[in-house]
Amino acid sequence: MRFIIFLFMMLASSVNAERRELILSSTTSTQNSGLYDYILPMFTKDTGISVKVVAVGTGQAIRIARNGDADALLVHHRPSEDIFIKDNFGKERFDVMYNDFVLIGPQKNKTKFETLSDFFIKAKTTSLFPFISRGDDSGTHKKEIELWNIFTNSKPKEKWYIEIGSGMGAALNMASATDSYTLSDRGTWLSFNNKGNLEIKWSGDDIMQNPYGLILVNPAMFPHIKSKYAKEFANWMISPKGQKAIGEFKVDGKQLFCPNAEKEKKNRLLACPAN
């Protein structure tokens, strides 16, 4: 009997030892781009730690981490990230990469605008630029609302402004089907296969920068989280190897993300083609 109990304990111990896994609450843009499929096998090979990605909009990803249901958080809305840290839910934040946001619209709409602010003002006052909003509290949606507020003081309420409450792929599909405009992160746009008659109408302004932050959930708030594994993940992501992997990830030969951990900023920040 003792021998059977001993075998059971050894088996249980072996199973527990093999479960080197962390939960990453993440924005959908990194998941949908294919980045995780590219870099996470490298991380697992180097460390033996697997990563379970829960991909949702930035707002929901932060709420998941606030509930203690993730070990690490990777999102792209700095004001929300700072609040997460300030409220003591996050222990440490790391710059890992960035790209930019792009304004997408139908090729056949030839209505001209001179600047990004000109677009938003004309859209609000003339209804010449029907707009599809994600309306899902994602980082991209938050950025879009910021742009409306900066240039026109408030988001539109007219019928030409449609909030769909869904992800970037759905927004791009609807924009294509209705000859409308939308805001997208460049990574999702480049990896999107159903561009139809859509094209980039505006990009490159500093205000369109899209930085991604990796945050360690605070074990003082949630003792059950796997903070050691999360730290190993962060260390790998900001290491030369992790940063190189991020920079080498491409779709159709185009780089989607620019590595920008502190050690890499001087060499890479101004020379990245993903913006």
ZIWOKA-V928986 format. One record per residue. N is the residue number from 1. RES is the residue in one letter. PSI is psi in radians with two decimals (999 if undefined). D_LAST is the distance of its C-alpha to the last C-alpha in Angstrom with 2 decimals. Layout:
# ZIWOKA-V928986
N:RES:PSI:D_LAST / N:RES:PSI:D_LAST
This chain:
# ZIWOKA-V928986
1:M:-0.78:65.91 / 2:R:-0.64:64.37 / 3:F:-0.70:62.92 / 4:I:-0.75:61.24 / 5:I:-0.72:59.79 / 6:F:-0.77:58.56 / 7:L:-0.71:56.85 / 8:F:-0.76:55.21 / 9:M:-0.70:53.93 / 10:M:-0.69:52.61 / 11:L:-0.78:50.84 / 12:A:-0.72:49.27 / 13:S:-0.69:48.20 / 14:S:-0.73:46.65 / 15:V:-0.79:44.67 / 16:N:-0.66:43.38 / 17:A:-0.53:42.46 / 18:E:-0.32:40.41 / 19:R:1.13:38.32 / 20:R:1.56:35.63 / 21:E:2.50:32.99 / 22:L:2.72:30.61 / 23:I:2.16:29.17 / 24:L:2.00:25.47 / 25:S:2.10:24.77 / 26:S:2.68:21.19 / 27:T:2.66:18.77 / 28:T:-0.45:18.80 / 29:S:-0.63:15.08 / 30:T:-0.65:15.41 / 31:Q:-0.86:18.74 / 32:N:-0.43:18.03 / 33:S:-0.36:15.15 / 34:G:0.04:17.83 / 35:L:-0.79:16.48 / 36:Y:-0.66:19.84 / 37:D:-0.45:21.87 / 38:Y:-0.81:20.31 / 39:I:-0.52:20.53 / 40:L:-0.65:23.48 / 41:P:-0.57:26.10 / 42:M:-0.78:25.26 / 43:F:-0.78:25.78 / 44:T:-0.69:28.97 / 45:K:-0.67:30.27 / 46:D:-0.55:29.89 / 47:T:-0.32:31.37 / 48:G:0.11:33.37 / 49:I:2.20:31.64 / 50:S:2.73:30.38 / 51:V:2.13:27.81 / 52:K:2.02:28.51 / 53:V:2.21:25.41 / 54:V:1.79:26.12 / 55:A:2.01:23.10 / 56:V:-3.14:23.30 / 57:G:2.75:21.46 / 58:T:-0.77:20.57 / 59:G:-0.80:23.72 / 60:Q:-0.63:25.97 / 61:A:-0.72:24.51 / 62:I:-0.69:25.43 / 63:R:-0.67:28.84 / 64:I:-0.79:29.50 / 65:A:-0.63:28.92 / 66:R:-0.46:31.07 / 67:N:-0.02:33.82 / 68:G:0.37:33.76 / 69:D:0.30:32.80 / 70:A:2.72:29.95 / 71:D:-0.48:29.78 / 72:A:2.83:26.11 / 73:L:2.28:23.32 / 74:L:1.93:19.58 / 75:V:-3.14:17.89 / 76:H:1.01:15.09 / 77:H:1.68:16.99 / 78:R:-0.73:17.98 / 79:P:-0.73:21.03 / 80:S:-0.63:22.49 / 81:E:-0.74:21.94 / 82:D:-0.66:23.77 / 83:I:-0.71:26.58 / 84:F:-0.76:26.92 / 85:I:-0.80:27.42 / 86:K:-0.65:29.69 / 87:D:0.11:31.83 / 88:N:0.25:32.42 / 89:F:-0.44:31.00 / 90:G:2.40:28.37 / 91:K:-0.70:29.57 / 92:E:2.48:26.49 / 93:R:2.50:22.70 / 94:F:2.34:20.19 / 95:D:2.29:16.53 / 96:V:-0.61:15.34 / 97:M:2.98:11.59 / 98:Y:2.82:8.52 / 99:N:-2.42:5.33 / 100:D:2.92:5.27 / 101:F:2.60:8.10 / 102:V:2.49:8.84 / 103:L:2.13:12.37 / 104:I:2.45:14.26 / 105:G:3.00:17.63 / 106:P:2.42:20.48 / 107:Q:-0.62:20.59 / 108:K:-0.17:24.16 / 109:N:1.86:23.65 / 110:K:0.14:23.67 / 111:T:2.20:24.19 / 112:K:2.61:22.29 / 113:F:2.55:20.59 / 114:E:-0.53:19.58 / 115:T:3.01:17.18 / 116:L:-0.74:15.67 / 117:S:-0.64:18.94 / 118:D:-0.70:20.90 / 119:F:-0.90:19.63 / 120:F:-0.66:20.69 / 121:I:-0.79:23.92 / 122:K:-0.67:24.85 / 123:A:-0.72:24.11 / 124:K:-0.60:26.41 / 125:T:-0.30:29.13 / 126:T:-0.28:29.37 / 127:S:0.42:28.46 / 128:L:-0.19:26.82 / 129:F:1.39:23.64 / 130:P:2.45:24.86 / 131:F:2.34:22.47 / 132:I:2.09:22.23 / 133:S:2.43:21.58 / 134:R:-0.70:21.40 / 135:G:0.58:24.01 / 136:D:0.23:24.00 / 137:D:0.39:23.17 / 138:S:3.00:19.96 / 139:G:-0.67:17.03 / 140:T:-0.72:15.36 / 141:H:-0.75:18.78 / 142:K:-0.72:19.21 / 143:K:-0.74:16.02 / 144:E:-0.80:17.28 / 145:I:-0.68:20.68 / 146:E:-0.74:19.43 / 147:L:-0.74:17.95 / 148:W:-0.76:21.30 / 149:N:-0.68:23.19 / 150:I:-0.78:21.43 / 151:F:-0.42:21.83 / 152:T:0.07:24.99 / 153:N:-0.32:26.58 / 154:S:2.76:26.77 / 155:K:2.73:25.48 / 156:P:2.77:27.38 / 157:K:-0.05:30.62 / 158:E:2.90:31.30 / 159:K:-0.43:31.72 / 160:W:-0.16:28.66 / 161:Y:1.96:26.55 / 162:I:2.12:26.88 / 163:E:2.14:26.10 / 164:I:-0.22:26.43 / 165:G:0.67:26.37 / 166:S:-3.08:24.49 / 167:G:-3.11:21.30 / 168:M:-0.68:18.09 / 169:G:-0.77:19.74 / 170:A:-0.68:22.72 / 171:A:-0.73:20.82 / 172:L:-0.70:19.06 / 173:N:-0.76:22.48 / 174:M:-0.67:24.21 / 175:A:-0.70:21.83 / 176:S:-0.73:22.50 / 177:A:-0.46:26.20 / 178:T:0.17:26.64 / 179:D:0.88:24.41 / 180:S:3.04:22.58 / 181:Y:2.76:19.23 / 182:T:2.88:17.31 / 183:L:2.32:14.28 / 184:S:2.68:12.33 / 185:D:2.59:9.80 / 186:R:-0.63:7.40 / 187:G:-0.82:9.48 / 188:T:-0.70:12.63 / 189:W:-0.80:11.87 / 190:L:-0.57:11.30 / 191:S:-0.05:14.39 / 192:F:2.28:16.42 / 193:N:-0.11:19.36 / 194:N:0.94:20.92 / 195:K:-0.47:18.60 / 196:G:-2.18:21.78 / 197:N:0.27:21.49 / 198:L:2.71:18.17 / 199:E:2.88:15.14 / 200:I:2.16:11.98 / 201:K:-0.47:13.76 / 202:W:2.46:11.35 / 203:S:2.97:7.78 / 204:G:-0.28:6.49 / 205:D:2.58:9.43 / 206:D:-0.60:9.96 / 207:I:-0.24:11.82 / 208:M:0.09:9.05 / 209:Q:2.54:7.85 / 210:N:1.41:9.05 / 211:P:2.53:11.07 / 212:Y:2.34:13.57 / 213:G:2.41:17.08 / 214:L:2.13:19.95 / 215:I:2.33:23.31 / 216:L:2.19:26.79 / 217:V:2.46:29.30 / 218:N:2.01:32.26 / 219:P:-0.31:35.34 / 220:A:-0.48:37.57 / 221:M:-0.59:36.86 / 222:F:1.53:37.02 / 223:P:-0.33:39.19 / 224:H:-0.25:38.84 / 225:I:2.77:35.16 / 226:K:1.29:34.30 / 227:S:-0.56:32.81 / 228:K:-0.79:33.53 / 229:Y:-0.68:31.48 / 230:A:-0.71:28.60 / 231:K:-0.70:28.70 / 232:E:-0.67:28.77 / 233:F:-0.79:25.67 / 234:A:-0.78:23.82 / 235:N:-0.69:25.17 / 236:W:-0.73:24.01 / 237:M:-0.61:20.43 / 238:I:-0.01:20.09 / 239:S:2.82:22.20 / 240:P:-0.66:21.13 / 241:K:-0.78:21.88 / 242:G:-0.75:19.89 / 243:Q:-0.65:16.80 / 244:K:-0.71:17.27 / 245:A:-0.74:17.68 / 246:I:-0.79:14.45 / 247:G:-0.48:12.55 / 248:E:-0.15:14.85 / 249:F:2.16:14.44 / 250:K:2.70:13.39 / 251:V:2.14:14.35 / 252:D:0.67:15.82 / 253:G:0.05:14.55 / 254:K:2.31:10.81 / 255:Q:2.33:9.22 / 256:L:-0.51:8.42 / 257:F:2.56:8.37 / 258:C:2.07:8.28 / 259:P:2.38:11.93 / 260:N:0.63:12.92 / 261:A:2.72:16.64 / 262:E:-0.71:18.64 / 263:K:-0.38:19.91 / 264:E:-0.23:16.58 / 265:K:-0.80:14.77 / 266:K:-0.64:16.45 / 267:N:-0.47:15.61 / 268:R:-0.47:12.08 / 269:L:-0.73:10.28 / 270:L:-0.09:9.91 / 271:A:0.35:9.56 / 272:C:2.26:6.88 / 273:P:-0.08:5.54 / 274:A:0.53:3.79 / 275:N:999:0.00
